[in-house]
Amino acid sequence: MDTRYIPLARRHARGAGRPVVIAVIAVIALLAVAAWFLIIKPHQDLVMADAGGHPSTPVSTVTRSAPPPANVAAMDVNQLLAEARTAMNEQRYLAPTGNNAFEFYLRVLEKDPGNKVASDALRETFPFAATSAEQSINSRDFNEAQRQIDLLAKADPTNFTLTILRSKLDAQRKTLDKQQQLAADQEKAQQLAVQKAAADKAAADKLAADQQKAELTAAQEKAQQTRAAPSAGQQASTIQGAGNTTAAASAAGSNAGGQTTSAVLLKAVGARYPTAAMRARQQGWVVVEFTVDPDGGTSDVKVVDAQPRRVFDRAAMDAVERYKFTPAMKDGVAVSSTKQQRIEFKL
């Protein structure tokens, strides 16, 4: 056999095969294009129509009145698909209960487990429905959000989006619980502060009443001593002689007609606890010096000592300015007098 022609024959065979390969590739390309236009694209258009649009279409926030629940049990597959398509167009993915696209599609799959339109629509619209569930979480409608998550789980139980939604729902619930607990604690603290302020006011009123009673008792005892002194003088003047008796009686009459007493507190006003000090849980005291006027009022009120300074000064001065006294008496005449008062501020 002459081997000189073998390479030439092989080159000729390869050259003859190239048109065949090109023709095969062209046929495959034509088949792919035909399949796209005749099978794949119509199917996608149908799915998109069922889904209410392209996946890039954002979820509308337009508020619509919720339609009443549909009689799902009485519908056949075609009716369910039609209702689902309407719900998708109106963006009723998961709500309202009993009349939303996911429930219609899930019912279709119960009747026809292999229904590709329903399964594809659920898969394609899952992101939109998940966004709707997330909006329910953000609006803190936790019961509705839980229902929608459970509905999503029926469509695709292994989807990782469900884990994210459940985590967000749990976090929002914990945040709301903390906020409610904080509000309850603040309300309780305010109630305790009010009760404490009322108790302190009652204690201050009682202390003022006791002080007033003690001062009044002291004034009465002093008045009795003043009235008893002229009587003793009068008896001594009687022993010394008639001339001295007249002078002693005159002096006794002068002393008995005019008493000398100190100012006595009639009405004490509880000091208002400053709001800033109450919030900061501050306590302290203030020593106030003031003048009791002949009419029983107070004037020239000033702080002589305080701890801490300039925290409770104004509240203490305001309270003292509203005090009422029985004015000091000198020889039966009301006169001005100076007093000091220590006011405590405690929580």
C-alpha positions in Angstrom: 0.0 0.0 0.0 1.3 3.4 -0.9 1.4 5.5 2.2 2.3 8.7 0.5 -1.3 9.6 0.0 -2.5 9.0 3.6 -1.8 12.5 5.0 -3.4 14.0 1.9 -6.5 11.9 2.4 -6.7 12.9 6.1 -6.5 16.6 5.2 -9.2 16.1 2.6 -11.5 14.3 5.1 -11.1 17.0 7.7 -11.9 19.7 5.1 -15.0 17.8 4.1 -16.2 17.5 7.7 -16.1 21.3 8.5 -19.3 22.2 6.6 -21.2 19.4 8.4 -20.1 20.7 11.8 -21.1 24.3 10.9 -24.5 23.1 9.6 -25.1 21.2 12.9 -24.2 24.2 15.0 -26.5 26.4 12.9 -29.4 24.0 13.3 -28.9 23.9 17.1 -28.9 27.7 17.3 -32.1 27.9 15.2 -33.7 25.3 17.5 -32.7 27.3 20.6 -34.1 30.5 19.2 -37.3 28.8 18.2 -37.6 27.2 21.6 -37.1 30.7 23.3 -39.8 32.4 21.2 -42.2 29.5 21.0 -41.9 27.9 24.5 -39.8 29.7 27.1 -40.9 33.3 26.5 -44.7 32.5 26.3 -44.3 30.6 29.5 -42.5 33.4 31.3 -45.1 35.9 30.0 -47.8 33.8 31.5 -46.0 33.5 34.8 -45.4 37.2 34.9 -49.0 37.8 34.2 -49.9 35.6 37.1 -47.3 37.3 39.3 -48.7 40.8 38.5 -45.6 42.1 36.6 -41.9 41.8 36.4 -39.9 40.9 39.5 -38.3 44.3 39.4 -41.7 46.0 39.9 -41.7 47.5 43.4 -44.5 46.7 45.8 -47.1 49.5 45.7 -48.0 51.2 48.9 -51.4 52.4 47.7 -54.1 51.5 50.3 -57.0 49.6 48.9 -60.1 48.4 50.7 -59.7 44.7 51.6 -62.1 42.5 49.6 -64.1 39.9 51.6 -62.8 36.4 52.0 -63.5 34.2 48.9 -65.2 30.8 48.9 -62.0 28.9 48.1 -63.3 25.5 48.8 -66.0 25.8 46.1 -63.6 26.9 43.3 -62.0 24.7 40.7 -58.4 25.0 39.5 -59.2 27.5 36.7 -61.2 29.7 39.0 -58.5 29.6 41.7 -55.9 30.6 39.1 -58.1 33.5 37.9 -58.6 34.7 41.4 -54.9 34.4 42.1 -54.1 36.4 39.0 -56.5 39.2 40.1 -55.0 39.2 43.5 -51.4 39.5 42.1 -52.5 42.4 39.9 -53.9 44.1 42.9 -50.7 43.2 44.9 -52.7 41.1 47.5 -49.9 38.7 48.0 -50.5 37.6 51.5 -53.5 39.6 52.7 -56.3 39.8 53.5 -56.8 36.4 55.0 -58.8 34.1 52.7 -58.5 36.4 49.7 -54.8 36.6 48.6 -52.7 35.2 45.9 -50.6 32.8 48.0 -53.7 31.1 49.5 -55.2 30.7 46.0 -52.0 29.2 44.5 -51.5 26.9 47.5 -55.1 25.7 47.1 -54.4 25.0 43.4 -51.4 22.9 44.4 -53.6 21.0 46.8 -56.0 20.2 44.0 -53.3 19.8 41.4 -49.9 19.1 43.0 -48.1 19.3 39.6 -49.5 22.6 38.5 -46.5 24.5 37.1 -48.3 27.9 36.8 -49.0 27.9 40.5 -45.6 26.7 41.6 -43.7 29.1 39.3 -45.9 32.0 40.4 -45.2 31.2 44.1 -41.5 31.1 43.4 -41.4 34.2 41.3 -43.5 36.3 43.7 -41.9 35.1 47.0 -39.7 38.2 47.3 -42.6 40.5 47.0 -44.6 38.6 49.5 -41.6 38.6 51.9 -41.5 42.4 51.5 -45.2 42.6 52.5 -44.5 40.5 55.6 -41.5 42.7 56.5 -43.8 45.8 56.3 -46.2 44.1 58.8 -43.2 43.6 61.1 -42.1 47.2 60.8 -45.6 48.4 61.5 -45.6 46.1 64.6 -48.6 44.2 63.5 -47.0 41.1 65.0 -50.0 38.7 64.7 -50.5 39.5 61.0 -46.7 39.3 60.4 -46.7 35.8 62.0 -49.6 34.7 59.8 -47.9 35.9 56.7 -44.6 34.2 57.6 -46.4 30.9 58.2 -48.1 31.3 54.8 -44.7 31.9 53.1 -43.4 28.8 54.9 -46.1 26.7 53.2 -44.9 27.9 49.8 -41.2 27.5 50.4 -40.3 26.2 53.9 -36.5 26.1 53.2 -36.2 29.6 51.9 -33.5 31.5 54.0 -35.6 34.7 53.8 -37.9 33.0 56.4 -35.1 32.9 58.9 -34.4 36.6 58.4 -38.1 37.5 58.8 -38.5 35.4 61.9 -35.4 37.0 63.4 -36.7 40.5 62.7 -40.1 39.6 64.2 -38.5 38.3 67.3 -36.3 41.4 67.6 -39.2 43.8 67.2 -41.2 41.9 69.8 -38.4 42.1 72.3 -37.9 45.8 71.5 -41.6 46.5 72.1 -41.5 44.5 75.4 -38.5 46.5 76.6 -40.2 49.8 75.7 -43.4 48.8 77.5 -41.4 47.7 80.5 -39.5 51.0 80.6 -42.7 53.0 80.3 -44.2 51.0 83.2 -41.1 51.5 85.3 -41.1 55.3 84.6 -44.8 55.5 85.5 -44.2 53.6 88.7 -41.3 55.9 89.6 -43.5 58.9 89.0 -46.2 57.5 91.2 -43.7 56.8 94.0 -42.3 60.3 93.7 -45.8 61.8 93.9 -46.6 59.6 97.0 -43.3 60.6 98.6 -43.9 64.2 98.0 -47.4 63.9 99.5 -45.9 62.1 102.5 -43.2 64.7 102.9 -45.8 67.5 102.7 -47.9 65.8 105.4 -44.9 65.5 107.6 -43.9 69.1 107.1 -47.5 70.2 107.9 -47.5 68.1 111.0 -44.1 69.5 112.1 -45.3 73.1 111.5 -48.5 72.4 113.5 -46.5 70.9 116.4 -44.1 73.9 116.3 -47.1 76.3 116.2 -48.6 74.5 119.2 -45.4 74.6 121.1 -44.9 78.3 120.5 -48.5 79.1 121.4 -48.1 77.1 124.7 -44.9 79.0 125.4 -46.5 82.3 124.7 -49.4 81.5 127.0 -47.1 80.5 129.8 -45.1 83.7 129.4 -48.4 85.7 129.4 -49.4 84.0 132.7 -46.1 84.8 134.3 -46.4 88.4 133.1 -49.9 88.7 134.6 -48.7 87.1 137.9 -45.7 89.5 138.4 -47.9 92.7 138.9 -49.9 90.9 141.6 -46.8 90.2 143.6 -45.6 93.7 143.3 -49.0 95.0 144.3 -48.9 92.9 147.5 -45.5 94.3 148.4 -46.6 97.8 147.9 -49.5 97.3 150.3 -47.1 96.3 153.1 -44.9 99.4 152.5 -47.7 102.0 152.7 -50.5 103.7 151.1 -48.4 106.0 148.9 -46.4 103.1 147.5 -49.6 101.1 147.0 -50.9 103.7 144.5 -47.7 103.7 142.5 -47.5 99.9 142.4 -51.1 99.5 141.3 -50.5 102.0 138.5 -47.4 100.0 137.3 -49.3 96.7 137.6 -52.1 98.1 135.5 -49.7 99.2 132.8 -48.0 95.8 132.6 -51.3 93.8 132.6 -52.7 95.8 129.8 -49.9 95.1 127.3 -48.4 91.6 126.6 -45.1 90.8 125.0 -45.0 87.6 122.9 -43.0 86.2 120.0 -44.5 85.4 116.5 -46.4 82.2 116.3 -46.8 80.2 113.1 -50.4 79.8 112.0 -50.1 78.3 108.5 -47.2 76.5 107.0 -47.0 75.8 103.2 -45.1 72.7 102.0 -42.2 73.4 99.7 -42.6 72.2 96.1 -39.9 69.7 95.2 -38.0 70.9 92.1 -38.5 68.7 89.1 -34.9 68.6 88.1 -33.8 67.6 91.7 -36.5 64.9 91.8 -35.3 63.4 88.5 -31.7 63.5 89.7 -32.8 62.0 93.0 -31.2 64.9 94.9 -31.9 65.6 98.6 -30.9 68.6 100.8 -32.0 71.3 103.1 -32.2 75.1 103.2 -32.1 77.6 106.2 -34.2 80.6 105.4 -34.2 83.9 107.4 -37.2 86.2 107.1 -39.2 89.0 108.8 -42.6 88.5 110.3 -44.6 91.7 109.6 -47.1 93.1 112.0 -49.9 91.9 109.8 -48.7 88.2 110.1 -47.1 88.0 106.6 -43.5 87.4 105.7 -41.0 89.7 104.0 -37.3 90.1 103.3 -37.0 86.3 102.8 -33.4 85.2 102.1 -31.3 82.0 102.3 -28.6 82.0 104.9 -27.4 78.4 104.4 -28.2 75.5 102.1 -26.9 72.1 101.1 -26.5 71.7 98.1 -26.5 75.4 97.2 -28.9 77.0 94.7 -30.8 73.7 94.1 -33.7 74.1 96.6 -33.3 77.8 97.4 -36.1 79.1 95.3 -38.6 76.4 96.4 -37.8 77.1 100.1 -38.2 80.9 99.7 -41.5 80.5 97.8 -42.9 78.3 100.6 -41.8 80.8 103.4 -43.3 83.7 101.5 -46.7 82.1 101.9 -46.4 81.4 105.7 -48.9 83.1 108.0 -48.0 84.0 111.6 -49.6 85.6 114.7 -47.2 88.6 114.8 -44.9 89.3 117.8 -46.4 91.6 120.4 -44.6 94.2 122.5 -46.6 95.9 125.3 -49.8 94.8 123.5 -48.7 96.2 120.1 -47.9 94.0 117.0 -44.3 94.5 115.9 -42.0 93.1 113.3 -39.7 90.2 114.3 -37.0 88.1 112.6 -37.1 84.3 112.4 -35.2 81.4 110.8 -36.7 78.2 109.4 -34.9 75.0 108.2 -36.7 73.2 105.4 -35.8 69.6 104.5 -36.0 68.2 101.0 -36.0 64.4 101.0 -37.2 61.7 98.6 
